[in-house]
Amino acid sequence: MQRYAITFRVRPGTEDQVKDLLANYDPPAWETPDGTRLLGTSIFIKDGVVVRMMEIDGNLPSVMAHLAAQPSIRELERRLDEFLLEPRDLSTPQGAQAFFRGAMMEHVTTRVATFEARS
């Protein structure tokens, strides 16, 4: 499993509208045609900063292409555009790649608890 996160800013005073959009969109299909699986997503917001985290099993470029083609995600991203502090262009593969390159957070570490079996 791999974890990825992107971050972007929204205009001051729009946080409640953004929270509503991000909490209430239809989820995408969880598996891509090549078998990569989107295991889960989490979204955080504070002081106009949004962090979208996803866990996948497989290939990140495959998930990104898959999500870009999902109708519910396309609609969500279109509706989010009006609230963004910095404009973006997701209408072309080049624009989407540029946005994600700039928005992708650097993964520093993941720690997972391990437990010994009890008798």
N, C-alpha and C positions, 0 to 999 in steps of 0.2 A: 504494500500500500504506500502511496506517495501523497503528500499534502502540499497544496499550493494555495497561495493567497494573492489577491490583488487589492489595491486600495485606490480610492478616488475621493474627491471632495465634492460636496454639494453646497449650493448657495445657502447662506445663513437664513434661517427661518423656514426652510423647506424640509427639515428633518422628519416631521410627522408625516408629511405626504410621501417621502421616500420610504420611511418605515412601512407605511401601508402598502405601497407597491411591492416592496421586497418580501413582505410577509404573506402576500395573498396572490401570487401568480401561480399558474398551473405548473407543476414540476415537469421537467423534460423526461423523455425516455431515458432509462437508467443505463442502457447498454448500447454501445456503438456497433455498427455493422462488422467491425473487425474483432469484436469480443471484449474491447476495453469497457470496464464498468465504472460508472460514477457511483461511488459508495455512499457519499453524503456531502451535504453542503451546510455551511453555517454563515450567517451574516451578522456583523456587528456594526454599530454606529455610535459615535460620540463626537460632539462638537463639530459636526459637519464632515467628519471623516468616516467613510464607509470601508469596511474590510469584508471581502467575500472570500471565504475559505472553502476549498473542496478537497475531498479525499477520493483518489482514483486507484484502480487496479488496472494498469496497462500503460497506454501511450498518451501523453499530454496533447500532442498535436491532433491525435484522433478525437479526443474529447472536445477540444476547442472547435474543430471543424463540425463535429456532431452538434454541439450546443448552438453554434452559429446558424445551423439549418433548422433548429427546432422552432416552430411557430410561436410557442409561448415565450421563449427566450427572446426572439426577435421583437415581439410586441413589448415585452418588459423593457428591453434596451431602448426601444423607440420612445417609450413613455418616460424613461429616466432622463433622456437627453435634455429635457427642458429644465431639469433641476441641477444639472452639473455646473460646477464652478468653472471648469475648463472644458471647452467643446471637444468633441471627438467625432470621427467619421468611421462608423462600422459598416458602411455600405459597400466597401471594397475589401478584398482580402488584405491589401497593403495597409489600408486604414486600420483594420482590426488588428493586424500584427503590430503596427506602431503603437496602438493604444495598449495592448497587452504587454509589450516590451517595457513600456514606461510605467505601467501600473503593477507589474508583477513584483511581489515582495521577495526579498532574499530569505531563503530558508536557513535558519541558524542551527536549530537542533530539534529533535523530537525525543522525548523520553517516555518509555512505556513501562509500566509496572509489571514485574514478574512475581509470581507467587509460587511458593513451594507447596507441594501436596501435603495435606495434613492427614495423619493417620487416625 
